[in-house]
Structure formats: C-alpha cells, structure tokens
C-alpha cells in the first residue's frame, strides 16, 4: 500500500509538471504568434524611429583639415552624429559646399588663399575643440570663440 501511495504522489507531481510545461509551451507559442503577426508593424515603427532621430551634427557638411592621426576619430564621431564629412583637402577650389571646417593650422599646412576660400564660401572655421564643446555645453557655444586667430583676422577685414 505504501508503494502505491508513493507512486501516486509521484504521478500527481509529474502531472502538475506536465501541465505547467504545456501552459509554458502554449504561452510561448502565443507570444511568438503575436510577434510574427505584428512583425511588419514593429519593422515600420523601428524605421520611423530611425528616420525621426536627429543627430547632434545633422545637416552639417564638414571639411576636416586636422592631424591625420586624429582625422579618422573625428570622422567617425561626426558621422555618428549625423554630419556628412566631405573629402576636401587643401588646396581648395573656388567654391566649397561645406558648412563647417575643422582646422588645426599648427598641424596642417594651409595657405592664406585656402583660408580665404573657406571664409568667402561662408564656411564656419573652428578648432576641433568645438566638437566637444558643442556636445557638452548648454547653450550651444559661439563658433567665434573657437575660431583660429588667422581666420578671425580675415573675418574682420
């Protein structure tokens, strides 16, 4: 009699475990079917979010005139923020379509004509420190505070 009772308890526990497993499988199947049924909506929502996000540097068209060692890092940072980094190197042509130029005159040789071309094209010429300041300062800093002295003298003419 004891043997039968022990087996009966084991059967009850096993049955409970099987019911729990069946419930778990049904729940998993239900959730999976909802995901599959609504996957196109999830995709559209993700695309909507990706299109509606605006980066810190969106609508910037940038010319990098910086140290070669740092240029790749600046490029990745600006592109991650939504900027378009142009492949422009001095000497520049007559017109430049950039909105910003990051200039390190102590590390990159640029003639006065190149700087004048940037200024006449309406390009905001700043030191690379402006990137960090633009991301961290509130309100957004004035670009003139990060303008190299050579460019500042050209703007005053």
N, C-alpha and C positions, 0 to 999 in steps of 0.2 A: 504494500500500500504506500509506503514511503517513497518508493522508487517512482511510482505513478505520479505522486504529488510533485516531486522534484521535476519530473519531465513536464508536467502540466504547467508549472511556473516558468520553465524554460520556454515552453511553447507560447505562453502569454507574452513574455518579453520579446521573443522573436517576432511574434505577430505585431506588437507595437512598433518594433524597429522597422518592419517591412512597411507598415502604414506610414510611418514617418518618412521613410525613403520614397515611397510612392508620392506623398504630398510634396516632398522636395523636388522630385522629378517633374511633377505637374507644374509646380510654381516656376521652375527653371524654363520649362517649355513655354509657359505663358509669357514670361518676361522676354524670352527670345523671340517669340512671335510678334510681340508688340514692337520690339526693336526692328525686326525685319519689315514689318508693316509700315513703320514710320521712318525708315532709314532715309527716304528721299527728303522728308521734311527736315531731318537732322542735317543732311548734307546742305540743303538750301540755307538753313539757319547758320551753319558754320561759314558758308560762303558770304552770307550777308554780314556776319561779324567781321570777317577778314576785309571786306570792302569798306566797311564803315569805320574801321580803325584808322586813325590819323597819327602818323609818327611825329616825333619832335622836330624833324628836319624835312617834313613833307613840303613839296613844291620848291625845294632848294635845288639848284643846279650848280654843282661845286667844281672848281678847279683847284687841284692840290699842287702847291709849289712848296713842298716840305721835304724834310730829310727822307731819303729813300728807305732808311731802316724803319721809320715810323709811318710811312705812307700807307702801307697795307692795313695797319691798325686803324688809321683814320678812315680809310676807305670802308672797311667793314662796319665801323661804328656809324658812319654817316648813312650808309646804305641800309643798315638795320633800322635807323630812324626815319627812313623814307626818302632820303635825298638821292638824287641822281649825280653820280660822280663822273665827270667828263674826263676824257683822256686828252687833256690840253697841257702842253709843256711849252715853256718859252723857247724860242721867240714866238710871240702871238701874232695872229693875222689881224686884219683891220677891225673886224667886229667879233665880239665874244658873246656867246649866248648864256654865259654863267650868271648866276645871281650872287654867288659868294666865291671868294678866292681866299684860301688859307695860305698865308705867305710866311716863310721863315727866311728873311733876307740874309741872315748870318750863316745859313747853311746851304742856300740855293742861289746860284748866280742868276740875277735878273738885271737886265739893263733898265735904264730910265725910260726908254721907249716902251718896254714891256709894261712897266708900271703905269705909264701914261695911257697905254691902250686899255688897260683894265679900268682905270679911273674914268676915261671918256666913254667906255661902254656901260657905265653905271654899275659896275661890279663892286660889291662891298668887300673891301680888302681888310682882312683881320688876321691876327696871330692865331695859331691853333688853340691857344688857351681859351678862346671864345667858345669852343665846343663845350668844354666842361662848365663854363660859366652859364651858357645857355641852358644846360640841363639842370643845374643846381640852384641858380639864383632866381628869386622871385621878388620883384617883377623881372622880366627878361632884361638883361643888361644892354646898355647902349653900345652898338658896334664901334662907335668912335673911340670908346675907352680902350679898345683892343686893336686899334689901327696902328701899324708901324709908323714911326716918325717920318720916314721918307714919303710915305703915301699921304700922311697928314699935311705935309708941306705942299704937296701937289694939289690937294683939295682946297687949300687956302688961296691958291693963285687965281 
